[in-house]
């Protein structure tokens, strides 16, 4: 079974922050990160992001 990769850049919840330490953010989960938010969600839950919504 091939894992589907989510592209945060095409998600309506993704945003770029002004924080140089945490430049990427997710409005749906309300967090900022260095990596893409979908990677952090996968790492934390073991599941693909369930809040993804295409722009």
N, C-alpha and C positions, 0 to 999 in steps of 0.2 A: 504494500500500500504506500503510495507516494504522498508525502506530506505537502499540503498546499501552503505556499508562502504568501503571507499577507503583506501588501505594499502599503505602508502607513501614509506615504505621500499621496495616495489616492483616496484616503479616508477623510470624511468630513470632520472627525474629532481631532485629527492631527494638527499641531501648530508648532511654529518655531518660537522659542523663547528668547529673551534678552540675556538670560543667565549663561555666561560662557562655560560654566561647569556642567550645566544640564541644558543643552541647547534644543532638545526635542521634547514635546509634551503631548499628552492625551487628555482632552477635555472630558471624555466619557469616564475615564478612571481617575481623573484629577491627580495626575502625577507628571513630573518632569524627569528626564533621563538623558544619559549620554548616548545610549543606543536607541534604535527604533523601538517605540513602545510595544509593538507586536512581539518583538524578541523578548522583552522583559516579561510580558504576559505568558509567553510560552515557557520561559524559564521558571517562573513562579508557580504556574498551574499545571503545566504539562499539556495544555490544550491550546489550540489556536484562539486568537482573539474573537470573542463572541459579540463584541460591540462594534465591529467593523461595519461601516456604512459607506458605500461608494459616493463620492461627491456628485 
